[in-house]
Amino acid sequence: MRTPFAAALLALATVATAPTTALAQASAPADATAAAPAAPAAASDASATPAPAAADTGAAPIAPAAVGKETIENPYGLGALWRDGGWIAKFNLIIMLIMSMGSWYIIFTKYWEQRKMFQSANGVNDGFWTAGSIKAGTNTLDEGSAFRYIAESGLKSSEHHEGTLVEQIDRHTWISMSVSRAVENIQSRLSDGLAFLATVGSTAPFVGLFGTVWGIYGALTQIGIAGQASIDKVAGPVGEALIMTAIGLAVAVPAVMGYNWLVRRNKSVMEKVRAFSGDLHNVLLAGKR
């Protein structure tokens, strides 16, 4: 049993220790709060430390690398076809190249020849029919022109109607035969090369088609060897086949169009030639040479 004196001492000790405990508990949060801002400050100092290095980097900028345009070579183009294609593909290309060059050569040369004949036709009306005689009018025509060739043929047949064989043909028929023969020779010369254009126009698509069939056959062969229809096995031969088809059409179309155009111009030129030959025949028969 506690005595009153002991109870008083215990109460006095409790009252003495209470302020100390409360002071300790109050100081602990304050210390933690004071320590917490210290950490961000330290982190801020640490992040601010590399600033001089960034300033140095800005002071000496690095030049940007030059960016060039990358060129990608087409592995399935015409160059690849000639480089990697077989001898049949190259033979087809050479044939179509010869066809194309021959077609364009004929188109330009025939056009130039027809143009000269049209100019000569204008010269006939200006100088030949205004001359005093056929011989004088013939000298006004261009040397080597078709109209001068007809005039010289008719004049020669009119002046030399003699001989054991020729004298059996009357003068009218002999002059008519000579002038008609000269007209036919001119028409034959104008038609030179048109057969080549017609041949190219009709056969070039089939030559290209042969290259197409051969390319597809090569594609099927590579698929069979590889055992799978991957795009890298099919793209090359199929591209070769399509190029052959396109080249065949590119060769045939100008040849056909050039043929039709030249035939139409030949018809116009020959109308002028026949008209001149008919008038010349009548003048020769009239006897004014």
MIMI-160094 format. One record per residue (C-alpha): residue number from 1; residue in one letter; x, y negated, z negated. Coordinates in steps of 0.05 Angstrom, whole numbers, plus 5000, padded with zeros to 4 digits. Example, Ala and Ser with C-alpha at 12.3 -4.5 7.8 and 13.67 -1.06 7.14 Angstrom:
@seq 1, type a, u 5246, v 5090, w 4844;
@seq 2, type s, u 5273, v 5021, w 4857;
***
This chain:
@seq 1, type m, u 5000, v 5000, w 5000;
@seq 2, type r, u 5028, v 4934, w 5023;
@seq 3, type t, u 5037, v 4881, w 4971;
@seq 4, type p, u 5013, v 4811, w 4985;
@seq 5, type f, u 5085, v 4787, w 4987;
@seq 6, type a, u 5103, v 4837, w 5043;
@seq 7, type a, u 5043, v 4818, w 5084;
@seq 8, type a, u 5062, v 4746, w 5080;
@seq 9, type l, u 5133, v 4760, w 5103;
@seq 10, type l, u 5108, v 4800, w 5163;
@seq 11, type a, u 5061, v 4745, w 5185;
@seq 12, type l, u 5117, v 4694, w 5179;
@seq 13, type a, u 5163, v 4737, w 5223;
@seq 14, type t, u 5109, v 4744, w 5277;
@seq 15, type v, u 5098, v 4670, w 5280;
@seq 16, type a, u 5173, v 4657, w 5287;
@seq 17, type t, u 5184, v 4705, w 5345;
@seq 18, type a, u 5123, v 4685, w 5387;
@seq 19, type p, u 5150, v 4618, w 5415;
@seq 20, type t, u 5215, v 4652, w 5437;
@seq 21, type t, u 5178, v 4705, w 5477;
@seq 22, type a, u 5132, v 4654, w 5509;
@seq 23, type l, u 5192, v 4611, w 5528;
@seq 24, type a, u 5226, v 4671, w 5561;
@seq 25, type q, u 5165, v 4689, w 5601;
@seq 26, type a, u 5156, v 4618, w 5625;
@seq 27, type s, u 5229, v 4610, w 5646;
@seq 28, type a, u 5229, v 4674, w 5686;
@seq 29, type p, u 5180, v 4651, w 5742;
@seq 30, type a, u 5216, v 4584, w 5745;
@seq 31, type d, u 5282, v 4619, w 5758;
@seq 32, type a, u 5251, v 4663, w 5812;
@seq 33, type t, u 5219, v 4603, w 5845;
@seq 34, type a, u 5285, v 4566, w 5845;
@seq 35, type a, u 5321, v 4626, w 5874;
@seq 36, type a, u 5270, v 4636, w 5930;
@seq 37, type p, u 5284, v 4571, w 5969;
@seq 38, type a, u 5358, v 4586, w 5963;
@seq 39, type a, u 5352, v 4645, w 6010;
@seq 40, type p, u 5320, v 4606, w 6069;
@seq 41, type a, u 5371, v 4552, w 6058;
@seq 42, type a, u 5427, v 4603, w 6064;
@seq 43, type a, u 5394, v 4631, w 6126;
@seq 44, type s, u 5387, v 4561, w 6154;
@seq 45, type d, u 5460, v 4548, w 6142;
@seq 46, type a, u 5478, v 4615, w 6174;
@seq 47, type s, u 5436, v 4599, w 6237;
@seq 48, type a, u 5466, v 4530, w 6241;
@seq 49, type t, u 5536, v 4556, w 6240;
@seq 50, type p, u 5540, v 4579, w 6315;
@seq 51, type a, u 5518, v 4510, w 6338;
@seq 52, type p, u 5589, v 4488, w 6358;
@seq 53, type a, u 5595, v 4551, w 6402;
@seq 54, type a, u 5531, v 4532, w 6439;
@seq 55, type a, u 5557, v 4462, w 6448;
@seq 56, type d, u 5622, v 4491, w 6476;
@seq 57, type t, u 5582, v 4535, w 6525;
@seq 58, type g, u 5543, v 4475, w 6550;
@seq 59, type a, u 5607, v 4435, w 6559;
@seq 60, type a, u 5635, v 4487, w 6608;
@seq 61, type p, u 5576, v 4513, w 6650;
@seq 62, type i, u 5585, v 4575, w 6692;
@seq 63, type a, u 5572, v 4567, w 6766;
@seq 64, type p, u 5513, v 4608, w 6791;
@seq 65, type a, u 5530, v 4667, w 6835;
@seq 66, type a, u 5516, v 4657, w 6909;
@seq 67, type v, u 5455, v 4696, w 6930;
@seq 68, type g, u 5461, v 4722, w 7002;
@seq 69, type k, u 5405, v 4747, w 7046;
@seq 70, type e, u 5409, v 4822, w 7048;
@seq 71, type t, u 5403, v 4853, w 7117;
@seq 72, type i, u 5369, v 4920, w 7120;
@seq 73, type e, u 5386, v 4961, w 7181;
@seq 74, type n, u 5328, v 4997, w 7214;
@seq 75, type p, u 5346, v 5071, w 7213;
@seq 76, type y, u 5292, v 5087, w 7265;
@seq 77, type g, u 5303, v 5033, w 7316;
@seq 78, type l, u 5329, v 5034, w 7387;
@seq 79, type g, u 5401, v 5033, w 7364;
@seq 80, type a, u 5390, v 5093, w 7320;
@seq 81, type l, u 5355, v 5127, w 7378;
@seq 82, type w, u 5416, v 5119, w 7423;
@seq 83, type r, u 5465, v 5136, w 7367;
@seq 84, type d, u 5429, v 5196, w 7338;
@seq 85, type g, u 5386, v 5219, w 7397;
@seq 86, type g, u 5403, v 5279, w 7439;
@seq 87, type w, u 5426, v 5279, w 7511;
@seq 88, type i, u 5354, v 5287, w 7536;
@seq 89, type a, u 5333, v 5223, w 7500;
@seq 90, type k, u 5393, v 5185, w 7527;
@seq 91, type f, u 5380, v 5212, w 7598;
@seq 92, type n, u 5308, v 5187, w 7593;
@seq 93, type l, u 5331, v 5119, w 7570;
@seq 94, type i, u 5381, v 5113, w 7628;
@seq 95, type i, u 5328, v 5133, w 7679;
@seq 96, type m, u 5279, v 5081, w 7653;
@seq 97, type l, u 5333, v 5028, w 7650;
@seq 98, type i, u 5349, v 5041, w 7724;
@seq 99, type m, u 5275, v 5038, w 7741;
@seq 100, type s, u 5266, v 4972, w 7705;
@seq 101, type m, u 5328, v 4939, w 7735;
@seq 102, type g, u 5308, v 4962, w 7805;
@seq 103, type s, u 5237, v 4937, w 7797;
@seq 104, type w, u 5258, v 4868, w 7774;
@seq 105, type y, u 5310, v 4863, w 7829;
@seq 106, type i, u 5259, v 4880, w 7883;
@seq 107, type i, u 5207, v 4832, w 7853;
@seq 108, type f, u 5255, v 4773, w 7854;
@seq 109, type t, u 5286, v 4787, w 7922;
@seq 110, type k, u 5219, v 4798, w 7957;
@seq 111, type y, u 5191, v 4736, w 7925;
@seq 112, type w, u 5250, v 4696, w 7951;
@seq 113, type e, u 5243, v 4725, w 8021;
@seq 114, type q, u 5168, v 4710, w 8022;
@seq 115, type r, u 5181, v 4639, w 7998;
@seq 116, type k, u 5229, v 4627, w 8056;
@seq 117, type m, u 5178, v 4654, w 8106;
@seq 118, type f, u 5125, v 4607, w 8079;
@seq 119, type q, u 5173, v 4549, w 8088;
@seq 120, type s, u 5189, v 4573, w 8159;
@seq 121, type a, u 5115, v 4575, w 8175;
@seq 122, type n, u 5109, v 4502, w 8156;
@seq 123, type g, u 5169, v 4487, w 8201;
@seq 124, type v, u 5135, v 4521, w 8260;
@seq 125, type n, u 5077, v 4472, w 8258;
@seq 126, type d, u 5124, v 4413, w 8250;
@seq 127, type g, u 5176, v 4428, w 8304;
@seq 128, type f, u 5162, v 4487, w 8349;
@seq 129, type w, u 5095, v 4468, w 8379;
@seq 130, type t, u 5115, v 4396, w 8390;
@seq 131, type a, u 5176, v 4415, w 8433;
@seq 132, type g, u 5176, v 4410, w 8509;
@seq 133, type s, u 5189, v 4484, w 8521;
@seq 134, type i, u 5192, v 4550, w 8484;
@seq 135, type k, u 5268, v 4551, w 8488;
@seq 136, type a, u 5273, v 4481, w 8459;
@seq 137, type g, u 5222, v 4499, w 8405;
@seq 138, type t, u 5261, v 4562, w 8388;
@seq 139, type n, u 5323, v 4521, w 8373;
@seq 140, type t, u 5283, v 4481, w 8322;
@seq 141, type l, u 5268, v 4543, w 8280;
@seq 142, type d, u 5314, v 4566, w 8223;
@seq 143, type e, u 5369, v 4613, w 8242;
@seq 144, type g, u 5351, v 4684, w 8222;
@seq 145, type s, u 5279, v 4668, w 8206;
@seq 146, type a, u 5222, v 4716, w 8224;
@seq 147, type f, u 5189, v 4664, w 8270;
@seq 148, type r, u 5253, v 4652, w 8309;
@seq 149, type y, u 5262, v 4727, w 8317;
@seq 150, type i, u 5192, v 4732, w 8348;
@seq 151, type a, u 5203, v 4673, w 8393;
@seq 152, type e, u 5269, v 4699, w 8418;
@seq 153, type s, u 5239, v 4769, w 8430;
@seq 154, type g, u 5181, v 4740, w 8470;
@seq 155, type l, u 5226, v 4693, w 8510;
@seq 156, type k, u 5274, v 4749, w 8526;
@seq 157, type s, u 5219, v 4796, w 8550;
@seq 158, type s, u 5191, v 4740, w 8594;
@seq 159, type e, u 5258, v 4724, w 8627;
@seq 160, type h, u 5281, v 4796, w 8639;
@seq 161, type h, u 5223, v 4832, w 8669;
@seq 162, type e, u 5262, v 4872, w 8720;
@seq 163, type g, u 5295, v 4939, w 8729;
@seq 164, type t, u 5274, v 5006, w 8756;
@seq 165, type l, u 5235, v 5025, w 8694;
@seq 166, type v, u 5210, v 4958, w 8669;
@seq 167, type e, u 5183, v 4935, w 8735;
@seq 168, type q, u 5131, v 4991, w 8732;
@seq 169, type i, u 5098, v 4954, w 8673;
@seq 170, type d, u 5062, v 4889, w 8687;
@seq 171, type r, u 5089, v 4825, w 8656;
@seq 172, type h, u 5029, v 4816, w 8610;
@seq 173, type t, u 5037, v 4884, w 8579;
@seq 174, type w, u 5112, v 4879, w 8573;
@seq 175, type i, u 5109, v 4812, w 8536;
@seq 176, type s, u 5053, v 4838, w 8491;
@seq 177, type m, u 5094, v 4900, w 8474;
@seq 178, type s, u 5156, v 4860, w 8458;
@seq 179, type v, u 5120, v 4810, w 8413;
@seq 180, type s, u 5081, v 4865, w 8378;
@seq 181, type r, u 5145, v 4904, w 8366;
@seq 182, type a, u 5178, v 4843, w 8335;
@seq 183, type v, u 5117, v 4833, w 8289;
@seq 184, type e, u 5119, v 4905, w 8267;
@seq 185, type n, u 5193, v 4900, w 8251;
@seq 186, type i, u 5180, v 4839, w 8207;
@seq 187, type q, u 5123, v 4875, w 8171;
@seq 188, type s, u 5168, v 4935, w 8159;
@seq 189, type r, u 5222, v 4891, w 8130;
@seq 190, type l, u 5172, v 4857, w 8084;
@seq 191, type s, u 5148, v 4925, w 8059;
@seq 192, type d, u 5218, v 4947, w 8040;
@seq 193, type g, u 5222, v 4962, w 7966;
@seq 194, type l, u 5148, v 4964, w 7954;
@seq 195, type a, u 5149, v 5040, w 7955;
@seq 196, type f, u 5199, v 5038, w 7899;
@seq 197, type l, u 5154, v 4994, w 7857;
@seq 198, type a, u 5095, v 5040, w 7870;
@seq 199, type t, u 5137, v 5100, w 7850;
@seq 200, type v, u 5161, v 5067, w 7786;
@seq 201, type g, u 5091, v 5045, w 7768;
@seq 202, type s, u 5063, v 5115, w 7776;
@seq 203, type t, u 5120, v 5156, w 7745;
@seq 204, type a, u 5150, v 5113, w 7689;
@seq 205, type p, u 5093, v 5128, w 7639;
@seq 206, type f, u 5104, v 5202, w 7650;
@seq 207, type v, u 5179, v 5196, w 7640;
@seq 208, type g, u 5165, v 5161, w 7574;
@seq 209, type l, u 5113, v 5214, w 7557;
@seq 210, type f, u 5165, v 5268, w 7568;
@seq 211, type g, u 5209, v 5232, w 7517;
@seq 212, type t, u 5149, v 5230, w 7470;
@seq 213, type v, u 5136, v 5304, w 7476;
@seq 214, type w, u 5210, v 5319, w 7465;
@seq 215, type g, u 5212, v 5275, w 7403;
@seq 216, type i, u 5151, v 5310, w 7373;
@seq 217, type y, u 5183, v 5377, w 7388;
@seq 218, type g, u 5245, v 5354, w 7350;
@seq 219, type a, u 5202, v 5333, w 7291;
@seq 220, type l, u 5168, v 5400, w 7288;
@seq 221, type t, u 5236, v 5435, w 7292;
@seq 222, type q, u 5263, v 5395, w 7233;
@seq 223, type i, u 5201, v 5409, w 7193;
@seq 224, type g, u 5208, v 5483, w 7206;
@seq 225, type i, u 5281, v 5483, w 7187;
@seq 226, type a, u 5270, v 5443, w 7124;
@seq 227, type g, u 5208, v 5482, w 7104;
@seq 228, type q, u 5170, v 5419, w 7083;
@seq 229, type a, u 5138, v 5360, w 7119;
@seq 230, type s, u 5175, v 5304, w 7083;
@seq 231, type i, u 5174, v 5234, w 7112;
@seq 232, type d, u 5249, v 5232, w 7122;
@seq 233, type k, u 5245, v 5293, w 7167;
@seq 234, type v, u 5188, v 5267, w 7209;
@seq 235, type a, u 5200, v 5192, w 7214;
@seq 236, type g, u 5261, v 5196, w 7259;
@seq 237, type p, u 5236, v 5241, w 7315;
@seq 238, type v, u 5166, v 5211, w 7313;
@seq 239, type g, u 5196, v 5141, w 7317;
@seq 240, type e, u 5237, v 5164, w 7376;
@seq 241, type a, u 5175, v 5190, w 7410;
@seq 242, type l, u 5137, v 5125, w 7400;
@seq 243, type i, u 5196, v 5084, w 7427;
@seq 244, type m, u 5198, v 5127, w 7489;
@seq 245, type t, u 5124, v 5116, w 7501;
@seq 246, type a, u 5131, v 5041, w 7493;
@seq 247, type i, u 5191, v 5037, w 7540;
@seq 248, type g, u 5154, v 5077, w 7593;
@seq 249, type l, u 5096, v 5029, w 7591;
@seq 250, type a, u 5142, v 4968, w 7590;
@seq 251, type v, u 5174, v 4994, w 7655;
@seq 252, type a, u 5110, v 5014, w 7690;
@seq 253, type v, u 5067, v 4953, w 7677;
@seq 254, type p, u 5113, v 4901, w 7711;
@seq 255, type a, u 5124, v 4948, w 7770;
@seq 256, type v, u 5049, v 4956, w 7782;
@seq 257, type m, u 5034, v 4882, w 7774;
@seq 258, type g, u 5093, v 4863, w 7818;
@seq 259, type y, u 5072, v 4912, w 7872;
@seq 260, type n, u 5001, v 4884, w 7876;
@seq 261, type w, u 5026, v 4813, w 7875;
@seq 262, type l, u 5077, v 4823, w 7930;
@seq 263, type v, u 5027, v 4861, w 7974;
@seq 264, type r, u 4979, v 4803, w 7969;
@seq 265, type r, u 5033, v 4753, w 7988;
@seq 266, type n, u 5056, v 4798, w 8046;
@seq 267, type k, u 4985, v 4797, w 8072;
@seq 268, type s, u 4984, v 4721, w 8071;
@seq 269, type v, u 5052, v 4716, w 8106;
@seq 270, type m, u 5033, v 4767, w 8159;
@seq 271, type e, u 4970, v 4727, w 8176;
@seq 272, type k, u 5015, v 4668, w 8194;
@seq 273, type v, u 5063, v 4713, w 8233;
@seq 274, type r, u 5007, v 4745, w 8274;
@seq 275, type a, u 4976, v 4678, w 8289;
@seq 276, type f, u 5043, v 4652, w 8314;
@seq 277, type s, u 5056, v 4714, w 8356;
@seq 278, type g, u 4987, v 4709, w 8388;
@seq 279, type d, u 4997, v 4636, w 8407;
@seq 280, type l, u 5067, v 4651, w 8433;
@seq 281, type h, u 5041, v 4708, w 8475;
@seq 282, type n, u 4989, v 4662, w 8508;
@seq 283, type v, u 5041, v 4608, w 8522;
@seq 284, type l, u 5089, v 4658, w 8553;
@seq 285, type l, u 5035, v 4685, w 8598;
@seq 286, type a, u 5019, v 4614, w 8620;
@seq 287, type g, u 5089, v 4610, w 8648;
@seq 288, type k, u 5115, v 4548, w 8612;
@seq 289, type r, u 5180, v 4572, w 8582;
***
